[in-house]
Amino acid sequence: MEQAMRRHFFHHGEEALEAEKKHCHWCQIRTFATHSRYPITIVNTEDDTMIQPNFRFMDDSIRAHDIKPTRKEFLTGCECDEDEDCQYSSCTCLQDVEDDSTDDDDDNDGSSVSEEGTEDEWGNYVRKKAYAYHSHGARAGHLRSKVLASRNPIYECHTSCACGPNCPNRVVERGRKLPLQVFRTGNRGWGVRGTVDIKKGQFIDKYMGEIITAQEANRRRAQSHIAQRKDVYLFALDKFSNPDSFDERLRGPPLEVDGEFISGPTRFINHSCDPNLRIFARVGDHADKHIHDLAFFAIRDIPRGEELTFDYVDGVDDSDMDALDPEKQKDMARCLCGSKNCRGYLW
Ligand SMILES: C[S@@+](CC[C@H](N)C(=O)[O-])C[C@H]1O[C@@H](n2cnc3c(N)ncnc32)[C@H](O)[C@@H]1O
């Protein structure tokens, strides 16, 4: 680690080393557009281990050649005149929001949240807020508690919309706004932490990787030398999968994201049975539901330096009690999250 770091800092300014630079993780993260404001750092104070050399840092997912972009004529966006309008149920980007009922007091950020067409106590018409975020004060742009506690998808405005880049409903679209550190843990390989305090509801980053078909994902599972462990890097984009959908791309087996060899820092986030993050499906253009984003948000305040974790089996019923069966335990991976409510096994 020390040697590779010295090589990077003292030699990778030289032109002749292009081939070597391509494989240097520090050079890869330096190319990120956000590098100067929100850098990714890599540290190892535990041992001499390096991140595997065949891993490549990227700041967005890449689509496999056989995954065609949606045809232009199917792309649609909202036609809101003012950016501010994109918080309300009248914004067409929010037409599929499932639960846009009034929010709880805990989330009251001082703005009006009410049923559409109702009047407030002063007789003013109040529009129904439908977007997922707080709009005012210190929590502006943070996910509301009600959404955080749900497994609902997040619908955002995007490049085909009439609203501008500063529209409040473009939090994931605007990208990561936090410096993150990939660090060597004492017992679980690499992990990730924030180098600043993180607030409940704050967007962390997307899970990135190669977006591939289900067939290709299965081929990679079968080929992987870590066999069933390959699953830990493959995320199915199945939030909108529906055998009855009129969109054939939602009827078939979903696309998957493989972050094992090409990904961003979130690929190094470890599991905890008492996690501080959760993944949400995020949609921009409604014609791209089959290729939705996977966005990490903080589910509680996280002080700087605390390891970021999510529950690898969040929402999956583990009631078959395999973890109590000594025979099955032999094939299971022991969980080292150290939390009080640890289930004992990862899978
Ligand atoms: C997605 S990777 C996370 C990054 C990984 N630590 C690394 O060094 O590349 C998942 C792997 O990390 C390890 N891991 C993650 N959470 C763990 C936990 N709570 N207990 C034990 N191992 C864990 C397991 O080896 C798992 O297969």
The ligand as an SDF file (V2000), in Angstrom:
LIG
                    3D

 27 29  0  0  0  0  0  0  0  0999 V2000
  -19.6680   -5.9330   -0.9370 C   0  0  0  0  0  0  0  0  0  0  0  0
  -18.2850   -6.5330   -0.1540 S   0  0  0  0  0  0  0  0  0  0  0  0
  -17.9090   -5.2770    0.9770 C   0  0  0  0  0  0  0  0  0  0  0  0
  -16.4640   -4.8710    0.8620 C   0  0  0  0  0  0  0  0  0  0  0  0
  -15.5080   -5.9060    1.3570 C   0  0  0  0  0  0  0  0  0  0  0  0
  -15.3320   -5.7940    2.8020 N   0  0  0  0  0  0  0  0  0  0  0  0
  -14.1830   -5.8140    0.6380 C   0  0  0  0  0  0  0  0  0  0  0  0
  -13.1330   -5.7840    1.3010 O   0  0  0  0  0  0  0  0  0  0  0  0
  -14.1660   -5.7860   -0.5820 O   0  0  0  0  0  0  0  0  0  0  0  0
  -18.9700   -7.8520    0.8020 C   0  0  0  0  0  0  0  0  0  0  0  0
  -17.9850   -8.7100    1.5250 C   0  0  0  0  0  0  0  0  0  0  0  0
  -17.4690   -8.0310    2.6750 O   0  0  0  0  0  0  0  0  0  0  0  0
  -17.4190   -8.8950    3.7850 C   0  0  0  0  0  0  0  0  0  0  0  0
  -18.3730   -8.4430    4.8000 N   0  0  0  0  0  0  0  0  0  0  0  0
  -19.2590   -7.4320    4.6620 C   0  0  0  0  0  0  0  0  0  0  0  0
  -19.9640   -7.2690    5.7810 N   0  0  0  0  0  0  0  0  0  0  0  0
  -19.5420   -8.1970    6.6520 C   0  0  0  0  0  0  0  0  0  0  0  0
  -19.9250   -8.5490    7.9830 C   0  0  0  0  0  0  0  0  0  0  0  0
  -20.8460   -7.8990    8.6460 N   0  0  0  0  0  0  0  0  0  0  0  0
  -19.2890   -9.5930    8.5620 N   0  0  0  0  0  0  0  0  0  0  0  0
  -18.3170  -10.2700    7.9200 C   0  0  0  0  0  0  0  0  0  0  0  0
  -17.9180   -9.9770    6.6570 N   0  0  0  0  0  0  0  0  0  0  0  0
  -18.5140   -8.9510    6.0380 C   0  0  0  0  0  0  0  0  0  0  0  0
  -17.7890  -10.2770    3.2860 C   0  0  0  0  0  0  0  0  0  0  0  0
  -16.5840  -10.9040    2.9150 O   0  0  0  0  0  0  0  0  0  0  0  0
  -18.6040   -9.9660    2.0470 C   0  0  0  0  0  0  0  0  0  0  0  0
  -18.5250  -11.0180    1.1090 O   0  0  0  0  0  0  0  0  0  0  0  0
  1  2  1  0
  2  3  1  0
  2 10  1  0
  3  4  1  0
  4  5  1  0
  5  6  1  0
  5  7  1  0
  7  8  2  0
  7  9  1  0
 10 11  1  0
 11 12  1  0
 11 26  1  0
 12 13  1  0
 13 14  1  0
 13 24  1  0
 14 15  1  0
 14 23  1  0
 15 16  2  0
 16 17  1  0
 17 18  1  0
 17 23  2  0
 18 19  1  0
 18 20  2  0
 20 21  1  0
 21 22  2  0
 22 23  1  0
 24 25  1  0
 24 26  1  0
 26 27  1  0
M  CHG  2   2   1   9  -1
M  END
$$$$
